[in-house]
Amino acid sequence: MGAVASRRRALRSEAMSSVAAKVRAARAFGEYLSQSHPENRNGADHLLADACSGHDGSPEMQPAPQNKRRLSLISNGRYEGSLPEEAASGKPADDVPIRTWFPKENLFSFQTATTTMQAISNFRKHLRMVGSRRVKAQTFAERRERSFSRSWSDPTPMKADTSHDSRDSSDLQSSHCTLGEAFEDLDWEAEKGLEAVACDTEGFVPPKVMLISSKVPKAEYIPTIIRRDDPAIIPILYDHEHATFEDILEEIEKKLNIYHKGAKIWKMLIFCQGGPGHLYLLKNKVATFAKVEKEEDMIHFWKRLSRLMSKVNPEPNVIHVMGCYVLGNPNGEKLFQNLRTLMTPYRVIFESPLELSAQGKQMIETYFDFRLYRLWKSRQHSKLLDFEDVL
């Protein structure tokens, strides 16, 4: 009897271990099924119930609730019966057959079983794929480690004389600079030739670009007061609040190509707000002599703008600044000087004369109908009369 009891305990312990392993596997598969196929979540729950039912001895299982409805008994060909008497009698700009039972409403349908089997197949493929990736990653890591060790195991040759190397390095650097300058010269000459061919047409008039900030009061009326006898004036009104430097450059290029394919700027007017020593170009973008040397987007804007200036103009290209007294202190002249340097090798000069001076009047008449400009200026800050009614 002692040996039989010991054998029974061993079998019971083995069964409990097997049940625990099945439960863990069912739970892992259930998590995978819920994540990859949310529609099969109920099937995963049934699968877990299948692994857990009938094994009350497992330490990981909770006892199933009693069901007072009649149960289907699948054993020895008997159906719709109660438990046999042997089980009830208490016998061990051992001679009781194994019975499997479920409540009727919990039986898998054919469709659920088919979907579950497909999910099991996918889960196995997933495990094989993960294992394959781990093997490949491990193989690659080992191969890289061997390559790294082998490269560092080779002896490193020592330099006999470093003076020649330093001299060669300096010669290489100087030759590189010379080649770079040569390529820039070739680009310059090529672009100059293309512009010359594009402008060598009868009746061509060099374009004048007006860059107008919406921050200027009544800026929307400025395009209506330009010189009507000069078709070369190209007004561009940009949104001070939302536009970017890239937006402005793209608009200038587009308007130039519409005016004349391949044409470049000969004269330009930047009409924006600002003050002594600074230009308020865009929201949170103020051009000062220090910022045009440090801020990358500011540097990029002026360099790109310089490439839109003419190379065939016999005189330096002019950029006029209106709407603010930028030369009111020495920082304004420093700003213009830094911009000229930044736009080299293009020949560009900056001018911002007072509007009441003779130079200011000449600047105004370059772009505007002087009579309409004075009328616009007198109504610029007026709220009593709309300028459109005056026109």
C-alpha positions as CSV (number, residue, x, y, z in Angstrom):
1,M,0.0,0.0,0.0
2,G,2.9,2.4,0.8
3,A,4.3,1.9,-2.7
4,V,1.0,2.4,-4.3
5,A,0.4,5.6,-2.4
6,S,3.9,6.9,-3.3
7,R,3.2,6.0,-6.9
8,R,-0.1,7.9,-6.8
9,R,1.6,11.0,-5.2
10,A,4.3,10.9,-7.9
11,L,1.6,10.7,-10.7
12,R,-0.4,13.5,-9.1
13,S,2.8,15.7,-8.8
14,E,3.6,15.0,-12.5
15,A,0.1,15.8,-13.6
16,M,0.1,19.1,-11.6
17,S,3.4,20.1,-13.3
18,S,2.0,19.2,-16.7
19,V,-1.1,21.2,-16.0
20,A,1.0,24.2,-14.9
21,A,3.1,24.1,-18.0
22,K,-0.1,23.9,-20.2
23,V,-1.6,26.9,-18.3
24,R,1.5,29.0,-18.9
25,A,1.6,28.1,-22.6
26,A,-2.1,28.8,-22.9
27,R,-1.7,32.2,-21.3
28,A,1.3,33.1,-23.5
29,F,-0.6,32.1,-26.6
30,G,-3.7,34.0,-25.4
31,E,-1.7,37.2,-25.0
32,Y,-0.3,36.7,-28.5
33,L,-3.7,36.0,-29.9
34,S,-5.3,39.0,-28.2
35,Q,-2.6,41.3,-29.6
36,S,-2.3,40.0,-33.2
37,H,-6.0,39.1,-33.6
38,P,-8.3,41.1,-31.3
39,E,-11.3,39.5,-33.0
40,N,-10.3,36.1,-31.5
41,R,-10.0,37.3,-28.0
42,N,-13.0,35.1,-27.0
43,G,-11.4,32.1,-28.6
44,A,-8.2,32.7,-26.5
45,D,-10.3,32.8,-23.4
46,H,-12.0,29.5,-24.3
47,L,-8.6,28.0,-25.0
48,L,-7.3,29.0,-21.6
49,A,-10.5,27.5,-20.0
50,D,-9.9,24.3,-21.9
51,A,-6.4,24.0,-20.5
52,C,-7.5,24.8,-17.0
53,S,-10.8,22.9,-16.7
54,G,-10.9,19.7,-14.7
55,H,-7.5,20.2,-13.0
56,D,-8.4,21.5,-9.6
57,G,-5.0,20.3,-8.2
58,S,-3.0,22.9,-10.1
59,P,-1.5,25.6,-8.0
60,E,-2.1,28.2,-10.7
61,M,-5.8,27.4,-11.2
62,Q,-8.9,28.7,-9.4
63,P,-11.8,26.2,-8.8
64,A,-14.5,26.4,-11.5
65,P,-17.9,27.6,-10.3
66,Q,-20.6,25.0,-9.8
67,N,-23.2,24.8,-12.6
68,K,-26.5,23.5,-11.7
69,R,-27.6,22.9,-15.3
70,R,-27.3,19.4,-16.8
71,L,-23.9,18.7,-18.2
72,S,-23.0,16.8,-21.3
73,L,-20.9,13.7,-20.4
74,I,-18.6,12.5,-23.2
75,S,-17.4,9.1,-22.0
76,N,-18.0,5.6,-23.3
77,G,-20.7,6.8,-25.7
78,R,-23.0,8.2,-23.0
79,Y,-24.7,11.6,-23.3
80,E,-26.9,13.9,-21.2
81,G,-26.2,11.8,-18.1
82,S,-25.2,12.6,-14.6
83,L,-21.9,11.5,-13.0
84,P,-21.6,7.7,-12.5
85,E,-22.3,6.1,-9.1
86,E,-18.6,5.1,-8.7
87,A,-17.6,8.8,-8.5
88,A,-20.4,9.6,-6.0
89,S,-19.7,6.6,-3.8
90,G,-16.2,7.9,-2.9
91,K,-14.2,5.1,-4.5
92,P,-10.5,6.2,-5.7
93,A,12.0,95.1,-48.9
94,D,-8.2,4.7,-10.6
95,D,-11.0,2.5,-12.3
96,V,-13.2,5.5,-13.2
97,P,-12.8,6.4,-16.9
98,I,-11.5,9.9,-17.7
99,R,-14.4,12.2,-18.5
100,T,-14.3,15.5,-20.3
101,W,-17.2,17.9,-19.8
102,F,-18.2,21.5,-20.6
103,P,-21.3,23.5,-20.3
104,K,-23.2,23.3,-23.6
105,E,-23.0,27.1,-24.2
106,N,-19.2,27.1,-23.9
107,L,-18.5,24.6,-26.7
108,F,-16.4,26.0,-29.6
109,S,-18.2,26.6,-32.9
110,F,-16.6,25.3,-36.0
111,Q,-15.7,28.9,-37.1
112,T,-14.1,29.7,-33.8
113,A,-12.0,26.5,-33.8
114,T,-10.8,27.1,-37.4
115,T,-9.8,30.7,-36.5
116,T,-8.0,29.4,-33.4
117,M,-6.1,26.8,-35.3
118,Q,-5.0,29.4,-37.8
119,A,-3.9,31.6,-34.9
120,I,-1.9,28.7,-33.4
121,S,-0.1,28.2,-36.8
122,N,0.7,31.9,-36.9
123,F,1.9,31.8,-33.4
124,R,4.3,29.0,-34.2
125,K,5.6,30.9,-37.3
126,H,6.1,33.9,-35.0
127,L,8.2,31.9,-32.6
128,R,10.3,30.5,-35.4
129,M,10.8,34.0,-36.9
130,V,11.9,35.4,-33.5
131,G,14.3,32.5,-33.0
132,S,15.7,33.0,-36.5
133,R,16.3,36.7,-35.9
134,R,18.0,35.9,-32.6
135,V,20.3,33.5,-34.3
136,K,21.1,35.9,-37.1
137,A,21.7,38.8,-34.7
138,Q,24.0,36.6,-32.6
139,T,25.9,35.4,-35.6
140,F,26.3,38.9,-36.9
141,A,27.5,40.1,-33.5
142,E,30.1,37.3,-33.2
143,R,31.3,38.0,-36.8
144,R,31.7,41.7,-36.1
145,E,33.5,41.0,-32.8
146,R,36.0,38.7,-34.6
147,S,36.5,41.3,-37.3
148,F,37.1,44.0,-34.8
149,S,39.5,41.9,-32.8
150,R,41.4,40.9,-36.0
151,S,41.7,44.5,-37.1
152,W,43.2,45.6,-33.8
153,S,45.5,42.6,-33.6
154,D,47.3,43.8,-36.8
155,P,50.5,45.8,-36.1
156,T,50.1,49.6,-36.8
157,P,53.0,51.0,-38.9
158,M,54.8,53.9,-37.4
159,K,55.5,57.1,-39.3
160,A,59.2,57.6,-40.1
161,D,59.0,61.4,-40.7
162,T,56.0,63.6,-40.0
163,S,57.5,66.7,-41.5
164,H,56.8,65.5,-45.0
165,D,53.3,64.5,-44.0
166,S,52.5,67.9,-42.6
167,R,53.9,69.6,-45.7
168,D,51.9,67.3,-48.0
169,S,48.8,68.0,-45.9
170,S,49.2,71.7,-46.3
171,D,49.8,71.4,-50.0
172,L,46.7,69.2,-50.3
173,Q,44.6,71.8,-48.4
174,S,45.9,74.7,-50.5
175,S,45.3,72.7,-53.8
176,H,41.8,71.9,-52.5
177,C,41.1,75.6,-51.9
178,T,42.4,76.4,-55.4
179,L,40.2,73.8,-57.0
180,G,37.2,75.1,-55.0
181,E,37.8,78.7,-56.2
182,A,38.3,77.5,-59.7
183,F,34.9,75.7,-59.7
184,E,33.3,78.8,-58.2
185,D,34.8,80.9,-61.0
186,L,33.5,78.4,-63.6
187,D,30.0,78.5,-62.0
188,W,30.1,82.3,-62.0
189,E,31.1,82.5,-65.6
190,A,28.6,79.8,-66.7
191,E,25.7,81.6,-64.8
192,K,26.8,84.9,-66.2
193,G,26.7,83.5,-69.7
194,L,23.3,82.0,-69.3
195,E,21.9,85.4,-67.9
196,A,23.5,87.3,-70.8
197,V,21.9,85.0,-73.3
198,A,18.5,85.3,-71.6
199,C,18.6,89.1,-71.4
200,D,20.0,89.5,-75.0
201,T,16.5,90.1,-76.4
202,E,14.9,93.1,-78.0
203,G,13.0,95.3,-75.6
204,F,14.4,93.6,-72.5
205,V,14.1,95.9,-69.4
206,P,16.1,94.9,-66.2
207,P,13.6,94.0,-63.5
208,K,13.1,95.9,-60.2
209,V,11.7,93.8,-57.3
210,M,9.7,95.3,-54.5
211,L,9.6,93.2,-51.3
212,I,6.8,94.6,-49.1
213,S,6.1,93.4,-45.6
214,S,2.4,93.1,-44.5
215,K,3.5,94.7,-41.2
216,V,3.7,98.1,-43.0
217,P,0.5,100.0,-42.3
218,K,-1.9,99.9,-45.3
219,A,0.7,97.7,-47.1
220,E,-2.1,96.2,-49.3
221,Y,-2.4,99.5,-51.2
222,I,1.3,99.8,-52.1
223,P,1.1,97.7,-55.3
224,T,-1.5,100.2,-56.5
225,I,0.7,103.2,-56.3
226,I,3.8,101.9,-58.2
227,R,4.9,103.6,-61.4
228,R,2.4,102.6,-64.2
229,D,4.8,103.5,-66.9
230,D,7.4,101.0,-65.8
231,P,6.4,97.4,-66.5
232,A,9.7,96.1,-65.0
233,I,8.6,96.8,-61.4
234,I,7.6,93.5,-59.7
235,P,5.7,94.0,-56.4
236,I,5.7,91.1,-53.9
237,L,3.6,91.4,-50.8
238,Y,4.5,88.8,-48.2
239,D,2.9,87.8,-44.9
240,H,5.0,89.1,-42.0
241,E,3.4,86.8,-39.5
242,H,3.5,83.4,-41.2
243,A,5.9,83.5,-44.2
244,T,9.4,82.1,-44.0
245,F,12.7,83.1,-45.7
246,E,12.3,80.1,-48.0
247,D,8.8,81.3,-49.0
248,I,10.1,84.7,-49.9
249,L,13.0,83.4,-52.0
250,E,10.7,81.0,-53.8
251,E,8.2,83.8,-54.6
252,I,11.0,86.0,-55.9
253,E,12.3,83.3,-58.2
254,K,8.8,82.5,-59.5
255,K,8.0,86.1,-60.2
256,L,11.3,86.6,-62.0
257,N,10.7,83.7,-64.3
258,I,7.2,84.9,-65.0
259,Y,8.6,88.3,-65.9
260,H,11.5,87.0,-68.1
261,K,13.0,83.5,-68.1
262,G,16.5,83.7,-66.7
263,A,16.3,87.3,-65.6
264,K,18.0,88.5,-62.4
265,I,17.5,91.5,-60.1
266,W,19.2,94.8,-61.0
267,K,17.4,96.9,-58.4
268,M,15.5,95.9,-55.3
269,L,13.3,97.7,-52.7
270,I,12.8,96.2,-49.2
271,F,9.8,97.9,-47.6
272,C,9.5,96.8,-44.0
273,Q,9.4,98.0,-40.4
274,G,12.5,98.4,-38.3
275,G,14.6,101.1,-36.6
276,P,18.1,102.4,-36.1
277,G,20.5,99.5,-36.7
278,H,17.9,96.7,-37.4
279,L,15.4,95.4,-40.0
280,Y,12.2,93.7,-38.9
281,L,11.9,91.2,-41.8
282,L,9.7,88.5,-40.3
283,K,8.0,87.7,-37.0
284,N,10.8,86.9,-34.5
285,K,13.4,87.5,-37.2
286,V,15.2,90.8,-36.8
287,A,18.3,91.5,-38.9
288,T,21.1,93.1,-37.0
289,F,24.9,93.3,-37.7
290,A,25.5,90.5,-35.2
291,K,22.7,88.2,-36.2
292,V,23.5,88.2,-39.9
293,E,26.9,86.7,-38.8
294,K,25.6,84.0,-36.5
295,E,22.0,82.8,-37.3
296,E,22.1,80.1,-40.0
297,D,18.7,80.8,-41.5
298,M,19.5,84.6,-41.8
299,I,22.9,83.8,-43.4
300,H,21.3,81.4,-45.8
301,F,18.6,84.0,-46.8
302,W,21.0,86.7,-47.8
303,K,23.3,84.3,-49.6
304,R,20.4,82.9,-51.6
305,L,19.2,86.4,-52.3
306,S,22.6,87.4,-53.6
307,R,22.4,84.6,-56.2
308,L,19.3,86.2,-57.5
309,M,21.1,89.4,-58.2
310,S,22.4,90.2,-61.7
311,K,25.9,89.3,-62.9
312,V,25.7,91.3,-66.2
313,N,24.7,94.6,-64.6
314,P,27.7,97.0,-65.4
315,E,26.9,98.9,-62.2
316,P,26.6,97.4,-58.7
317,N,23.2,96.0,-57.9
318,V,21.3,98.3,-55.5
319,I,19.1,97.2,-52.6
320,H,17.0,100.1,-51.2
321,V,15.5,100.0,-47.7
322,M,12.3,101.9,-46.9
323,G,9.9,102.1,-44.1
324,C,12.4,102.5,-41.3
325,Y,15.4,104.7,-40.3
326,V,18.0,101.9,-40.3
327,L,20.9,104.3,-40.5
328,G,19.9,106.2,-37.4
329,N,23.0,104.9,-35.5
330,P,26.4,103.3,-36.4
331,N,24.9,99.8,-36.0
332,G,23.0,100.4,-39.2
333,E,26.1,101.0,-41.3
334,K,27.7,97.9,-39.6
335,L,24.6,95.9,-40.7
336,F,24.9,97.1,-44.3
337,Q,28.7,96.4,-44.3
338,N,28.1,92.8,-43.1
339,L,25.4,92.2,-45.7
340,R,27.7,93.4,-48.5
341,T,30.4,91.1,-47.2
342,L,28.0,88.2,-46.9
343,M,26.7,88.7,-50.5
344,T,30.2,88.7,-52.0
345,P,31.3,87.9,-54.8
346,Y,28.1,89.6,-56.1
347,R,28.4,93.3,-56.3
348,V,25.6,94.7,-54.1
349,I,25.3,98.0,-52.3
350,F,22.7,99.1,-49.7
351,E,21.0,102.5,-49.6
352,S,18.4,103.9,-47.1
353,P,18.2,107.7,-47.6
354,L,15.7,109.8,-45.8
355,E,12.5,110.2,-47.8
356,L,12.5,114.0,-47.5
357,S,16.0,114.3,-48.9
358,A,16.9,114.6,-52.6
359,Q,18.2,111.1,-52.6
360,G,15.0,109.9,-50.9
361,K,12.8,111.6,-53.5
362,Q,14.9,109.9,-56.3
363,M,14.5,106.5,-54.6
364,I,10.7,107.0,-54.3
365,E,10.4,108.0,-57.9
366,T,12.4,104.8,-59.0
367,Y,9.5,102.6,-57.8
368,F,6.4,104.8,-57.2
369,D,4.1,107.3,-58.8
370,F,5.3,110.2,-56.6
371,R,1.9,111.9,-56.4
372,L,0.1,108.7,-55.4
373,Y,2.9,107.8,-52.9
374,R,2.4,111.2,-51.1
375,L,-1.3,110.6,-51.0
376,W,-0.8,107.1,-49.6
377,K,1.7,108.4,-47.1
378,S,-0.8,111.1,-45.9
379,R,-3.5,108.4,-45.4
380,Q,-1.2,105.7,-44.1
381,H,-2.2,106.1,-40.4
382,S,-5.6,107.7,-40.9
383,K,-8.8,106.0,-39.7
384,L,-11.2,108.7,-40.9
385,L,-11.0,108.0,-44.6
386,D,-10.3,104.8,-46.5
387,F,-7.5,105.2,-49.0
388,E,-9.4,103.2,-51.6
389,D,-12.1,105.9,-51.6
390,V,-9.5,108.5,-52.4
391,L,-8.2,106.5,-55.3
